Amino acid sequence: MLKIDRLKLMSLLRDFYRLTGIKIAIYDDEGVECFSVPEDQRFCEFCKYVRSSEGGQAACERSDRMAMDICKRTGKLRLYSCHMGLMECFSPIVHQGKCIGYIAFGQSRTGRRDALIAERAREYGLNGEKLLSLYGEIGETEAENVQSAAAIMEACASYLYLNRLIEAGENLSGEIAKYVSENLTSDLSVDALCRVFHLSRVDLYACCKDAFSDTPAKYVQRARLNRAAQLLKETTLPVTRVCELAGLPDYNYFSKLFRARFSLSPRDYRKSSALVARKTPSL
């Protein structure tokens, strides 16, 4: 689980991409991609087509996992040719002797390997002409430049930790609570939270159970209802507006959940809070 200075990290990745023209990405310790530049292109069209087949997808995953496993075991950079003949590179991000993630680049080629591409097309049941055409669209990079990019990236891996752009997350539950509180009107689904905090579903559920004694969905729901109760107490906003600000815009659904939690309808809760306030002597 990574704690990341997103703005500075993205600036560094963009600088690398501008210098090399090669896609670069950050992965967590489980191999989940967290950030990449270009930001809107996780895979080039060639890789997307390879991964559209079951065999190609499995081979790509094996290739990435093997590189990460070697990095974790040796603590060193791994520059290699993938099963499709493209150059890829992984370097471990190390914290106190432990690999907490990876910085990687890939999807570049240093020449043409048409025979290999044709063989893989047959193996994965893909259209050979289309695969070769997409392969040709990948810009060619000189081998010396790839080596230089690998050296720069290895230096970046050390820079990331030394300058605290990436650290091992130590107060994850506090970060989740803060994020939920500040983003109640946003998408706070399990999948969305996993993306934001770069967690697997298993890790997110475990964290919420330990810290909040609840599932992620129930914790978010509780936070939204508590915010609604606060707004009903402290403002004169219409209940429909309170629903929206709490992230539960469906009034009927909101009322049902609110009554289940507080044993009062939203309007009755506001009246009750106002009555208590009037009866409480000022200090």
Stockholm file with secondary structure:
# STOCKHOLM 1.0

chainA/1-283         MLKIDRLKLMSLLRDFYRLTGIKIAIYDDEGVECFSVPEDQRFCEFCKYVRSSEGGQAACERSDRMAMDICKRTGKLRLYSCHMGLMECFSPIVHQGKCIGYIAFGQSRTGRRDALIAERAREYGLNGEKLLSLYGEIGETEAENVQSAAAIMEACASYLYLNRLIEAGENLSGEIAKYVSENLTSDLSVDALCRVFHLSRVDLYACCKDAFSDTPAKYVQRARLNRAAQLLKETTLPVTRVCELAGLPDYNYFSKLFRARFSLSPRDYRKSSALVARKTPSL
#=GR chainA/1-283 SS CEEECHHHHHHHHHHHHHHHCCEEEEEETTSCEEEEESTTCSSCHHHHHHHTSHHHHHHHHHHHHHHHHHHHHHCSCEEEECTTSCEEEEEEEEETTEEEEEEEEEEEBSSCCHHHHHHHHHHHTCCHHHHHHHHHHSCBCCHHHHHHHHHHHHHHHHHHHHTTSEEECSCHHHHHHHHHHHCTTSCCCHHHHHHHHTCCHHHHHHHHHHHHSSCHHHHHHHHHHHHHHHHHHHCCCCHHHHHHHTTCCCHHHHHHHHHHHHSSCHHHHHHHHHHHHHHSCCC
#=GC SS_cons         CEEECHHHHHHHHHHHHHHHCCEEEEEETTSCEEEEESTTCSSCHHHHHHHTSHHHHHHHHHHHHHHHHHHHHHCSCEEEECTTSCEEEEEEEEETTEEEEEEEEEEEBSSCCHHHHHHHHHHHTCCHHHHHHHHHHSCBCCHHHHHHHHHHHHHHHHHHHHTTSEEECSCHHHHHHHHHHHCTTSCCCHHHHHHHHTCCHHHHHHHHHHHHSSCHHHHHHHHHHHHHHHHHHHCCCCHHHHHHHTTCCCHHHHHHHHHHHHSSCHHHHHHHHHHHHHHSCCC
//
